[in-house]
């Protein structure tokens, strides 16, 4: 049978080394210094990403400047194509955000109600 040991290494030494590594006491682990995340750093990253998105939107609008005719429930007008597409995207996002916000508010109210019930049930009663 073929062995998994390296040439010139005595048989069984590899297994002993692996067993020895498993039995060693864990020493202090050196961790690189890490700065904690703060709200300000998160806001800074969000602002930077927002600026990049705005720049990309500006480029999109400037490159799609051809005027198009837009009609909606009897109202009609002419808008640049980029503005019309951006307006449609924003209205689509609002169609998702408004019901989603209502649902989040509903769930928070339910959670608050359940917390009050749980806190009232957990209070010790002096019946002795």
MMTF fields as JSON, N, C-alpha, C and O atoms, coordinates in Angstrom:
{
  "mmtfVersion": "1.0.0",
  "mmtfProducer": "UNKNOWN",
  "numBonds": 511,
  "numAtoms": 512,
  "numGroups": 128,
  "numChains": 1,
  "numModels": 1,
  "chainsPerModel": [1],
  "groupsPerChain": [128],
  "chainIdList": ["A"],
  "bondAtomList": [4, 2, 8, 6, 12, 10, 16, 14, 20, 18, 24, 22, 28, 26, 32, 30, 36, 34, 40, 38, 44, 42, 48, 46, 52, 50, 56, 54, 60, 58, 64, 62, 68, 66, 72, 70, 76, 74, 80, 78, 84, 82, 88, 86, 92, 90, 96, 94, 100, 98, 104, 102, 108, 106, 112, 110, 116, 114, 120, 118, 124, 122, 128, 126, 132, 130, 136, 134, 140, 138, 144, 142, 148, 146, 152, 150, 156, 154, 160, 158, 164, 162, 168, 166, 172, 170, 176, 174, 180, 178, 184, 182, 188, 186, 192, 190, 196, 194, 200, 198, 204, 202, 208, 206, 212, 210, 216, 214, 220, 218, 224, 222, 228, 226, 232, 230, 236, 234, 240, 238, 244, 242, 248, 246, 252, 250, 256, 254, 260, 258, 264, 262, 268, 266, 272, 270, 276, 274, 280, 278, 284, 282, 288, 286, 292, 290, 296, 294, 300, 298, 304, 302, 308, 306, 312, 310, 316, 314, 320, 318, 324, 322, 328, 326, 332, 330, 336, 334, 340, 338, 344, 342, 348, 346, 352, 350, 356, 354, 360, 358, 364, 362, 368, 366, 372, 370, 376, 374, 380, 378, 384, 382, 388, 386, 392, 390, 396, 394, 400, 398, 404, 402, 408, 406, 412, 410, 416, 414, 420, 418, 424, 422, 428, 426, 432, 430, 436, 434, 440, 438, 444, 442, 448, 446, 452, 450, 456, 454, 460, 458, 464, 462, 468, 466, 472, 470, 476, 474, 480, 478, 484, 482, 488, 486, 492, 490, 496, 494, 500, 498, 504, 502, 508, 506],
  "bondOrderList": [1, 1, 1, 1, 1, 1, 1, 1, 1, 1, 1, 1, 1, 1, 1, 1, 1, 1, 1, 1, 1, 1, 1, 1, 1, 1, 1, 1, 1, 1, 1, 1, 1, 1, 1, 1, 1, 1, 1, 1, 1, 1, 1, 1, 1, 1, 1, 1, 1, 1, 1, 1, 1, 1, 1, 1, 1, 1, 1, 1, 1, 1, 1, 1, 1, 1, 1, 1, 1, 1, 1, 1, 1, 1, 1, 1, 1, 1, 1, 1, 1, 1, 1, 1, 1, 1, 1, 1, 1, 1, 1, 1, 1, 1, 1, 1, 1, 1, 1, 1, 1, 1, 1, 1, 1, 1, 1, 1, 1, 1, 1, 1, 1, 1, 1, 1, 1, 1, 1, 1, 1, 1, 1, 1, 1, 1, 1],
  "groupList": [{"groupName": "UNK", "atomNameList": ["N", "CA", "C", "O"], "elementList": ["N", "C", "C", "O"], "formalChargeList": [0, 0, 0, 0], "bondAtomList": [1, 0, 2, 1, 3, 2], "bondOrderList": [1, 1, 2], "singleLetterCode": "X", "chemCompType": "L-PEPTIDE LINKING"}],
  "groupTypeList": [0, 0, 0, 0, 0, 0, 0, 0, 0, 0, 0, 0, 0, 0, 0, 0, 0, 0, 0, 0, 0, 0, 0, 0, 0, 0, 0, 0, 0, 0, 0, 0, 0, 0, 0, 0, 0, 0, 0, 0, 0, 0, 0, 0, 0, 0, 0, 0, 0, 0, 0, 0, 0, 0, 0, 0, 0, 0, 0, 0, 0, 0, 0, 0, 0, 0, 0, 0, 0, 0, 0, 0, 0, 0, 0, 0, 0, 0, 0, 0, 0, 0, 0, 0, 0, 0, 0, 0, 0, 0, 0, 0, 0, 0, 0, 0, 0, 0, 0, 0, 0, 0, 0, 0, 0, 0, 0, 0, 0, 0, 0, 0, 0, 0, 0, 0, 0, 0, 0, 0, 0, 0, 0, 0, 0, 0, 0, 0],
  "groupIdList": [1, 2, 3, 4, 5, 6, 7, 8, 9, 10, 11, 12, 13, 14, 15, 16, 17, 18, 19, 20, 21, 22, 23, 24, 25, 26, 27, 28, 29, 30, 31, 32, 33, 34, 35, 36, 37, 38, 39, 40, 41, 42, 43, 44, 45, 46, 47, 48, 49, 50, 51, 52, 53, 54, 55, 56, 57, 58, 59, 60, 61, 62, 63, 64, 65, 66, 67, 68, 69, 70, 71, 72, 73, 74, 75, 76, 77, 78, 79, 80, 81, 82, 83, 84, 85, 86, 87, 88, 89, 90, 91, 92, 93, 94, 95, 96, 97, 98, 99, 100, 101, 102, 103, 104, 105, 106, 107, 108, 109, 110, 111, 112, 113, 114, 115, 116, 117, 118, 119, 120, 121, 122, 123, 124, 125, 126, 127, 128],
  "secStructList": [7, 7, 7, 1, 1, 7, 6, 6, 1, 7, 6, 6, 2, 2, 2, 2, 2, 2, 2, 2, 2, 2, 2, 1, 7, 7, 7, 7, 7, 7, 7, 7, 7, 7, 7, 7, 7, 7, 2, 2, 2, 2, 2, 2, 2, 2, 2, 2, 2, 2, 2, 2, 2, 2, 2, 2, 2, 2, 2, 2, 2, 2, 2, 7, 7, 7, 3, 3, 3, 3, 3, 3, 6, 6, 3, 3, 3, 3, 3, 3, 2, 2, 2, 2, 2, 2, 2, 2, 2, 2, 2, 2, 2, 2, 2, 2, 2, 2, 2, 2, 2, 2, 2, 2, 2, 2, 2, 2, 2, 2, 2, 2, 2, 2, 2, 2, 2, 2, 2, 2, 2, 2, 1, 7, 7, 7, 7, 7],
  "xCoordList": [0.823, 0.0, 0.866, 1.958, 0.362, 1.094, 0.781, -0.34, 1.779, 1.609, 1.536, 2.065, 0.876, 0.728, 1.863, 1.795, 2.932, 4.043, 4.994, 5.038, 5.756, 6.731, 7.921, 8.179, 8.667, 9.826, 10.855, 11.141, 11.4, 12.406, 11.815, 12.565, 10.504, 9.851, 9.398, 8.768, 9.704, 9.289, 7.77, 7.047, 7.323, 5.882, 5.315, 5.935, 4.168, 3.499, 3.874, 3.165, 4.96, 5.377, 4.383, 4.127, 3.822, 2.851, 1.61, 1.077, 1.156, 0.003, 0.287, -0.583, 1.531, 1.908, 1.958, 1.55, 2.46, 2.509, 1.108, 0.852, 0.204, -1.168, -1.833, -2.561, -1.59, -2.183, -1.598, -2.312, -0.307, 0.33, -0.224, -0.356, -0.551, -1.122, -2.5, -2.877, -3.266, -4.605, -4.559, -5.479, -3.484, -3.417, -2.764, -2.77, -2.206, -1.55, -2.564, -3.688, -2.141, -3.016, -3.115, -2.119, -4.308, -4.44, -3.742, -4.018, -2.851, -2.129, -2.866, -3.913, -2.347, -3.005, -2.948, -1.886, -4.076, -4.17, -3.876, -4.499, -2.95, -2.647, -3.644, -3.717, -4.4, -5.398, -4.877, -4.348, -5.013, -4.62, -5.554, -6.729, -5.016, -5.824, -6.955, -6.711, -8.171, -9.337, -10.086, -10.315, -10.458, -11.255, -12.719, -13.19, -13.422, -14.848, -15.589, -15.215, -16.639, -17.471, -18.297, -18.791, -18.435, -19.26, -20.357, -20.324, -21.31, -22.391, -21.846, -22.295, -20.88, -20.31, -19.607, -19.722, -18.877, -18.195, -19.2, -18.988, -20.295, -21.333, -21.991, -22.263, -22.247, -22.847, -21.89, -22.319, -20.598, -19.605, -19.596, -19.543, -19.648, -19.68, -20.969, -20.948, -22.095, -23.375, -23.364, -23.87, -22.795, -22.732, -21.862, -22.212, -20.742, -19.865, -20.571, -20.477, -21.274, -22.008, -23.139, -23.387, -23.818, -24.902, -24.375, -25.029, -23.206, -22.607, -22.267, -22.449, -21.782, -21.47, -22.742, -22.765, -23.809, -25.084, -25.625, -26.116, -25.541, -26.007, -25.199, -25.755, -23.909, -23.066, -23.476, -23.567, -23.721, -24.155, -25.524, -25.752, -26.429, -27.739, -27.608, -28.294, -26.744, -26.52, -25.983, -26.432, -25.038, -24.5, -25.605, -25.7, -26.448, -27.559, -28.512, -28.917, -28.871, -29.813, -29.204, -29.882, -27.935, -27.288, -27.131, -27.216, -26.904, -26.738, -28.072, -28.104, -29.172, -30.492, -31.335, -32.376, -30.868, -31.523, -32.58, -33.195, -32.805, -33.816, -35.197, -35.554, -35.961, -37.273, -38.292, -38.335, -39.107, -40.167, -41.493, -41.542, -42.552, -43.897, -44.415, -44.366, -44.913, -45.414, -46.87, -47.217, -47.722, -49.143, -49.528, -49.158, -50.286, -50.71, -52.045, -52.128, -53.09, -54.447, -54.869, -55.394, -54.651, -55.088, -54.063, -54.126, -53.142, -52.088, -50.975, -50.588, -50.468, -49.395, -48.357, -48.634, -47.177, -46.102, -44.872, -44.876, -43.839, -42.578, -41.494, -41.333, -40.766, -39.671, -38.454, -38.607, -37.267, -36.11, -36.26, -36.799, -35.794, -35.957, -35.362, -35.989, -34.18, -33.549, -34.376, -34.488, -34.962, -35.806, -37.07, -37.498, -37.675, -38.891, -38.616, -39.418, -37.494, -37.157, -36.848, -37.249, -36.14, -35.824, -37.102, -37.246, -38.016, -39.289, -40.085, -40.678, -40.099, -40.807, -40.17, -40.881, -38.841, -38.156, -38.465, -38.696, -38.473, -38.761, -40.193, -40.444, -41.132, -42.523, -42.679, -43.483, -41.923, -41.939, -41.404, -41.944, -40.347, -39.798, -40.824, -40.989, -41.514, -42.523, -43.671, -44.251, -44.001, -45.05, -44.656, -45.529, -43.374, -42.902, -42.694, -43.028, -42.146, -41.776, -43.001, -43.001, -44.033, -45.188, -45.887, -46.093, -46.261, -46.868, -45.885, -46.29, -44.615, -43.618, -43.485, -43.369, -43.502, -43.432, -44.654, -44.539, -45.825, -47.045, -46.961, -47.383, -46.427, -46.304, -45.29, -45.519, -44.188, -43.184, -43.779, -43.55, -44.536, -45.186, -46.166, -46.23, -46.926, -47.878, -47.162, -47.628, -46.041, -45.293, -44.67, -44.619, -44.196, -43.618, -44.68, -44.418, -45.872, -46.954, -47.323, -47.553, -47.381, -47.689, -46.588, -46.885, -45.329, -44.219, -44.25, -44.003, -44.548, -44.63, -45.749, -45.588, -46.881, -48.016, -47.633, -47.967, -46.932, -46.517, -45.473, -45.485, -44.565, -43.58, -44.272, -43.895, -45.295, -46.023, -46.727, -46.729, -47.322, -48.006, -47.001, -47.268, -45.842, -44.826, -44.274, -44.041, -44.063, -43.538, -44.564, -44.187, -45.83, -46.863, -46.974, -47.253, -46.766, -46.845, -45.619, -45.701, -44.456, -43.213, -43.033, -42.13, -43.865, -43.67, -44.022, -45.039, -43.178, -43.438, -44.674, -44.878, -45.469, -46.67, -46.392, -45.783, -46.828, -46.616, -47.908, -48.742, -48.067, -49.285, -49.068, -50.004, -47.864, -47.584, -47.985, -47.808],
  "yCoordList": [-1.176, 0.0, 1.236, 1.248, 2.292, 3.553, 4.362, 4.335, 5.083, 5.881, 7.355, 7.757, 8.159, 9.584, 10.398, 11.627, 9.72, 10.461, 10.898, 10.32, 11.923, 12.448, 11.507, 10.791, 11.488, 10.615, 10.977, 12.155, 9.985, 10.188, 10.454, 10.574, 10.549, 10.786, 9.446, 8.667, 9.167, 7.887, 7.781, 8.757, 6.528, 6.29, 6.619, 6.316, 7.221, 7.526, 8.891, 9.404, 9.485, 10.778, 11.87, 12.785, 11.77, 12.771, 12.739, 13.79, 11.565, 11.436, 11.977, 12.579, 11.758, 12.271, 13.793, 14.435, 14.375, 15.833, 16.433, 17.425, 15.817, 16.32, 16.192, 17.091, 15.069, 14.889, 15.894, 16.398, 16.193, 17.154, 18.552, 19.312, 18.9, 20.221, 20.354, 21.432, 19.25, 19.296, 19.419, 19.972, 18.901, 18.863, 20.107, 20.274, 20.976, 22.162, 23.098, 23.25, 23.719, 24.675, 25.935, 26.418, 26.444, 27.665, 28.83, 29.142, 29.454, 30.597, 31.875, 31.839, 32.98, 34.254, 34.502, 34.425, 34.792, 35.056, 36.532, 37.399, 36.812, 38.194, 38.676, 38.137, 39.677, 40.252, 41.577, 42.375, 41.828, 43.144, 44.203, 43.944, 45.375, 46.457, 46.811, 47.114, 46.772, 47.106, 48.249, 48.238, 49.225, 50.332, 49.947, 49.33, 50.31, 50.018, 50.917, 52.069, 50.372, 51.177, 52.14, 51.799, 53.342, 54.339, 54.785, 54.487, 55.491, 56.008, 57.006, 57.043, 57.813, 58.824, 58.146, 58.605, 57.056, 56.378, 55.738, 55.719, 55.214, 54.632, 55.708, 55.491, 56.872, 57.98, 58.435, 58.744, 58.479, 58.898, 57.961, 58.422, 56.663, 55.692, 55.849, 55.786, 56.055, 56.225, 57.477, 57.452, 58.567, 59.808, 59.611, 60.08, 58.927, 58.68, 57.831, 58.124, 56.786, 55.949, 56.729, 56.579, 57.559, 58.385, 59.36, 59.58, 59.946, 60.865, 60.143, 60.702, 58.923, 58.141, 57.838, 57.946, 57.455, 57.164, 58.417, 58.344, 59.569, 60.817, 61.175, 61.656, 60.946, 61.206, 60.307, 60.762, 59.035, 58.121, 58.526, 58.433, 58.973, 59.437, 60.687, 60.82, 61.586, 62.792, 62.442, 63.002, 61.531, 61.089, 60.442, 60.676, 59.622, 58.967, 59.997, 59.876, 61.01, 62.024, 62.838, 63.133, 63.201, 64.003, 63.226, 63.816, 61.924, 61.134, 60.793, 60.449, 60.879, 60.575, 61.849, 61.923, 62.841, 64.139, 64.309, 65.371, 63.286, 63.379, 63.58, 62.878, 64.523, 64.835, 63.792, 63.393, 63.359, 62.387, 62.948, 63.778, 62.488, 62.898, 61.929, 60.713, 62.478, 61.66, 62.031, 63.206, 60.996, 61.212, 60.334, 59.162, 60.919, 60.164, 60.714, 61.863, 59.903, 60.283, 61.627, 62.478, 61.814, 63.028, 64.15, 65.053, 64.123, 65.142, 64.701, 63.533, 65.633, 65.282, 66.394, 67.542, 66.011, 66.985, 66.365, 65.196, 67.152, 66.694, 66.766, 67.783, 65.68, 65.588, 64.972, 64.222, 65.269, 64.524, 63.043, 62.726, 62.16, 60.72, 60.293, 59.521, 60.773, 60.4, 60.807, 60.053, 62.0, 62.482, 61.635, 61.289, 61.297, 60.481, 59.101, 58.595, 58.488, 57.167, 57.243, 56.369, 58.282, 58.451, 58.682, 58.135, 59.474, 59.727, 58.431, 58.177, 57.62, 56.334, 55.415, 54.713, 55.414, 54.573, 55.041, 54.216, 56.351, 56.882, 56.559, 56.191, 56.691, 56.355, 54.86, 54.468, 54.031, 52.594, 52.269, 51.403, 52.956, 52.752, 53.175, 52.501, 54.284, 54.742, 53.741, 53.596, 53.06, 52.037, 50.888, 50.207, 50.666, 49.61, 50.155, 49.484, 51.364, 51.917, 52.25, 51.976, 52.825, 53.259, 52.069, 52.111, 51.014, 49.869, 49.175, 48.675, 49.14, 48.523, 49.28, 48.668, 50.6, 51.417, 51.192, 51.09, 51.115, 50.858, 49.503, 49.375, 48.506, 47.173, 47.177, 46.527, 47.89, 47.961, 48.637, 48.19, 49.704, 50.383, 49.444, 49.401, 48.693, 47.744, 46.678, 46.34, 46.143, 45.124, 45.682, 44.988, 46.922, 47.536, 47.746, 47.531, 48.163, 48.338, 47.005, 46.939, 45.952, 44.621, 44.148, 43.583, 44.368, 43.962, 44.731, 44.149, 46.025, 46.83, 46.312, 46.224, 45.97, 45.446, 44.128, 43.906, 43.255, 41.966, 42.152, 41.414, 43.131, 43.398, 43.839, 43.409, 44.705, 45.164, 43.996, 43.904, 43.107, 41.937, 41.025, 40.522, 40.806, 39.941, 40.538, 39.815, 41.859, 42.492, 42.43, 42.269, 42.554, 42.476, 41.054, 40.877, 40.057, 38.655, 38.195, 37.232, 38.852, 38.445, 39.06, 38.655, 40.029, 40.672, 39.682, 38.993, 39.613, 38.64, 39.049, 40.222, 38.067, 38.332, 37.925, 36.884, 38.726, 38.439, 37.832, 38.537, 36.524, 35.849, 35.033, 34.395, 35.036, 34.214, 34.856, 34.272],
  "zCoordList": [0.0, 0.0, 0.0, 0.568, -0.651, -0.711, 0.525, 1.032, 1.009, 2.21, 1.819, 0.782, 2.658, 2.375, 2.961, 2.981, 3.452, 4.033, 2.956, 1.869, 3.265, 2.315, 2.257, 3.224, 1.13, 1.04, 2.104, 2.319, 2.757, 3.772, 5.148, 6.117, 5.262, 6.546, 7.095, 6.379, 8.34, 8.9, 8.942, 9.142, 8.741, 8.756, 10.128, 11.147, 10.159, 11.401, 11.972, 12.838, 11.513, 12.055, 11.674, 12.457, 10.466, 10.02, 10.908, 11.265, 11.26, 12.143, 13.529, 14.158, 14.015, 15.326, 15.316, 16.284, 14.223, 14.124, 14.136, 14.817, 13.372, 13.325, 14.682, 15.104, 15.379, 16.702, 17.681, 18.549, 17.556, 18.437, 18.236, 19.196, 16.999, 16.727, 17.341, 17.803, 17.351, 17.917, 19.436, 20.038, 20.07, 21.522, 22.111, 23.33, 21.293, 21.818, 22.461, 21.983, 23.552, 24.226, 23.371, 22.833, 23.258, 22.447, 23.133, 24.291, 22.416, 22.941, 22.612, 21.965, 23.037, 22.721, 21.214, 20.595, 20.659, 19.223, 18.985, 19.598, 18.117, 17.773, 16.74, 15.636, 17.094, 16.198, 15.678, 16.452, 14.395, 13.892, 14.473, 14.734, 14.665, 15.228, 14.272, 13.104, 14.756, 13.943, 14.614, 15.824, 13.814, 14.316, 14.282, 13.327, 15.315, 15.364, 14.391, 14.174, 13.816, 12.926, 13.758, 14.833, 13.239, 13.909, 12.952, 11.758, 13.494, 12.65, 11.638, 10.493, 12.06, 11.163, 9.99, 8.853, 10.255, 9.156, 8.202, 6.99, 8.755, 7.896, 7.042, 5.861, 7.645, 6.881, 5.791, 4.679, 6.098, 5.115, 3.915, 2.775, 4.151, 3.067, 2.264, 1.035, 2.958, 2.271, 1.402, 0.281, 1.903, 1.121, -0.113, -1.196, 0.037, -1.11, -2.166, -3.359, -1.74, -2.696, -3.359, -4.555, -2.581, -3.111, -4.162, -5.182, -3.925, -4.893, -6.193, -7.275, -6.102, -7.307, -8.085, -9.311, -7.37, -8.041, -8.719, -9.846, -8.049, -8.661, -9.901, -10.888, -9.857, -11.025, -12.194, -13.333, -11.903, -12.961, -13.515, -14.721, -12.651, -13.126, -13.988, -15.001, -13.594, -14.389, -15.777, -16.777, -15.837, -17.136, -17.96, -19.164, -17.312, -18.017, -18.612, -19.768, -17.826, -18.305, -19.437, -20.421, -19.309, -20.35, -21.657, -22.734, -21.58, -22.797, -23.448, -24.63, -22.707, -23.257, -23.26, -22.607, -23.999, -24.014, -25.087, -25.181, -25.896, -26.959, -26.328, -25.382, -26.843, -26.297, -26.735, -27.899, -25.784, -26.078, -25.595, -24.687, -26.21, -25.818, -24.765, -24.95, -23.654, -22.55, -22.305, -22.192, -22.225, -21.921, -20.742, -20.679, -19.794, -18.619, -18.157, -17.722, -18.249, -17.849, -18.429, -17.71, -19.681, -20.358, -20.327, -21.162, -19.413, -19.376, -20.314, -20.324, -21.097, -22.028, -22.013, -21.666, -22.397, -22.436, -23.073, -23.459, -23.176, -23.753, -22.678, -22.004, -22.535, -21.57, -22.251, -23.215, -21.778, -22.257, -21.876, -20.816, -22.722, -22.508, -21.162, -20.437, -20.82, -19.553, -18.356, -17.39, -18.409, -17.307, -17.215, -16.114, -18.351, -18.348, -17.758, -16.973, -18.126, -17.587, -16.09, -15.323, -15.687, -14.275, -13.47, -12.377, -13.988, -13.317, -13.178, -12.131, -14.219, -14.157, -13.11, -12.39, -13.02, -12.027, -10.608, -9.723, -10.381, -9.049, -8.648, -7.5, -9.574, -9.265, -8.988, -8.143, -9.686, -9.418, -8.031, -7.342, -7.622, -6.272, -5.23, -4.213, -5.474, -4.516, -4.396, -3.32, -5.474, -5.42, -4.495, -3.956, -4.306, -3.412, -1.998, -1.021, -1.881, -0.577, 0.269, 1.469, -0.313, 0.481, 1.145, 2.358, 0.421, 1.124, 2.069, 3.118, 1.713, 2.585, 3.898, 4.959, 3.833, 5.049, 5.923, 7.144, 5.301, 6.064, 6.767, 7.916, 6.093, 6.692, 7.84, 8.86, 7.694, 8.761, 9.99, 11.114, 9.789, 10.913, 11.606, 12.834, 10.814, 11.372, 12.203, 13.291, 11.714, 12.448, 13.719, 14.735, 13.682, 14.881, 15.956, 17.139, 15.547, 16.512, 17.147, 18.355, 16.357, 16.877, 17.821, 18.873, 17.466, 18.324, 19.64, 20.697, 19.595, 20.815, 21.71, 22.927, 21.106, 21.867, 22.542, 23.706, 21.815, 22.383, 23.486, 24.472, 23.335, 24.386, 25.668, 26.758, 25.543, 26.726, 27.405, 28.633, 26.62, 27.179, 27.87, 28.961, 27.24, 27.826, 29.116, 30.084, 29.135, 30.34, 31.473, 32.634, 31.161, 32.182, 32.728, 33.914, 31.909, 32.345, 33.086, 33.849, 32.896, 33.527, 34.902, 35.634, 35.281, 36.58, 37.686, 37.607, 38.72, 39.796, 40.607, 40.918, 40.928, 41.719, 43.16, 43.408, 44.088, 45.499, 46.039, 46.606, 45.859, 46.269, 47.534, 48.016, 48.079, 49.239, 50.51, 51.579]
}
